[in-house]
Amino acid sequence: MQKIVLASANAGKLIELQQILAQKEISLLPQAEFAVGDVEETGLSFVENALIKARHACLETGLPAIADDSGIEVDALNGEPGIYSARYAKLNGVSRDVADKANNQKLLLELEQVTEADRSARFQCVIVFLRHHKDPMPLICTGTWEGRVLFSEAGENGFGYDSLFYVPSHDCASAQLSAEIKNSISHRGQALRALMRCWNFHP
């Protein structure tokens, strides 16, 4: 079984990616297992940040790496929070759950006066695969999931903005979908399946 490191400390992302890769001969390991910490995301796009994270994980572990950079774009906010989705509320040194809650509350506050018709949004995801830290030809795949922002949180599944993201095709919040359904239609699921089509993960 091929070992690939996930350049993320986000447990939710790890679970989603492991579920999608479950039928492949891949052992996806979090970078924390190698005592690798997060690297500063200094890029100005999802692609740049994903590459920064993947190269850091490859360099520190000597293994191939997958990095995901994703976020929610809200049209009424000119695309914000975008690449700053995970840091929207600007909280440092707090748990992921606390940060997620604060980010959601800030988004609701920013959209307080915005009508339902103008709350269109989408999740964007970029997934990068690097064979090694000097890989000159990284595989880069993307996924987009259209929806809108709800007026209040709903559902207990998922993480991040899932409880605020309305999925028109299923008439519910992303956090109300089962993991199987979410993975079949989400931005991250789309990007990872595209990645698997582009390259044979078997050694």
N, C-alpha and C positions, 0 to 999 in steps of 0.2 A: 504494500500500500504506500502510495507516494505521500510524503509529508510536505505540506505547504503551510506557511505561517500566515495568519490573518493579522494585518497591521492595524489592529484596533483593540481597545480595552472595553468596547461596548458589548456587553453580554447579549443584548438583544440582537445585534447584528450577527454575532457568532452563532447563535441558535438558528436564526433564519438561514444563514449561508450553509450551516451544517445540514439542515433539513433538506435544502435544495440539492446538496451534493451527496446525499445519503446513498444514492444508487451508484455512485462512481467509486472507483478505487482510490479515494483521496482521504487522507487524514488531515483535517483542517485544525490547526493548533493556534490558540491565541498567543500573541507575542508575550503576554505576561508569563507564560510557562518558561520562557527563556530570560526572564527578568529584564525584558525590554520595555521601557516606558514610552509614553507618547512623545512625538516630536512636534515642535512648533509648526503650525500650519500657516505658512507665510505667503501662500499662493493667493492669487486673485480670482481663481476659478476652481470649480470642482475638479477639473482635470489636473491642474497644477498641484492641488492639495493631495489628491490620490497618489500622484507620482512621488511626492515628498515622503508620504507615509510608507509606500511600498519600498522605496530605495532604502529608507532607514531600517526597516525590518529585515531586508535582505542583508544589508551590511552588518547588522548586529548578530544575526543568527546563522548566516551562511546558507540559508534555505531559500527556495523560491517563495515569493510572497504575493498575496492578494490584498489589495487595499480598496476600500470603498469610501467614496466621499459623496455625501448626499444631503439633501435639505429640501425645504419647502419654499416655493416662490409664490408670493401673493400679489396678484395684479394691482390691487388697490394700494399696495405699498411699494409699487415700482420694483417688484421682484424680491423685496426683502421678506424674510431674513436671509434667504439664499445660502451662501457659503458660511454664514454666521449662525445658522439655525441652532446648532448645539450650544452656542455661546450667546444667544440672543439676549438673555437677561443679565449677562455679564457677571455671573456668579462664579467665583473661584473657590476651589478647595471644598466643594460640596459633593454629595453623592449624585449619581446619574438621575435617580428618581427625583431628588430635590430640584436639580437643574431642569429636568423635564417639566415639572409642575410650574416652576417659575417662568420658563419659556412660554408655556401655554397661556399662562395668565397675562403675560405681557402682550402676546399676540391678540388675545381677546380684547384687551384694553385699547390697543392700537386700532382695532376694527369696530370699536363700540358704536360708532355713528355710521357704519357702512351697511347698506341694505343687503339682503340676501342675493339679489341679482348681481351685485358688484363684489361678491366675496369669492370669485373664481381663483383657483390656486392649483398648483401641481407639485408633486414630489419629483425631484430630479435625482438621478443616481449615476455616478461614474464608477465603474469597477476597472481596476488596472491589475494586470498580472505581469510580474517581472521574474525572469529565470534567475537573475543574479543582479547585484547592485549596479553593475556596469552595462546592463542589458540595453543595447542601442535601439531595440525595436520592441518596446513594451506593447502588450495587447491592451487596447482601451475600448471598452464597450459601455453603452449608455442605455438608460431606460427612463421613461417619463410616464407619470400616472396622473391623469387629470381628475379634478374634483373641485370642491369648494370648502371654505372654512365654516364650521358650524358656529352657533351662538353660545353653545356650552358643550362641555365634554360629555362623551357617551362611550360606554364600553370599557372592558377591563383588560383586553388583550393588547399585544403589541407594546410599543414604547414611543417615546418622543411625541410627535404631534398626531399620532394615530387616533387619539380620542377626539380630535377636533377636525379630522379630515373626512368629509362626506364623500362617499363613493356612489355616484349616480347609478351605476350598473346594478348595485345590490341594495340601494336605498337604505344605507346605514353608514355608520362611521367605520373607518378602517379597524378601530379597536373592537368592533363587534363581529368581525370576520374571524373564522377559524384560521389557524396557521396555514392549513393546506390551501384554502381559497385565497388568502392574502398572497402567499408565495406564487400562486399561479397567475396573478394579475398585477402585482406591485411593480414599482420602478426597479427595486432591487432584484426581484425575480426575473424581470425582463433582461436586465443588464447581465446577470450571471448566466442565463441561458444563452444569450448572444455570445458570451465569452466561451462557453463550452462548445459552441458551434464553430468558433474560430480556431480552436486549438485542442488537440487531443491530450487530455490531462494524464493519460497513462504513460509511464516512463518507457 
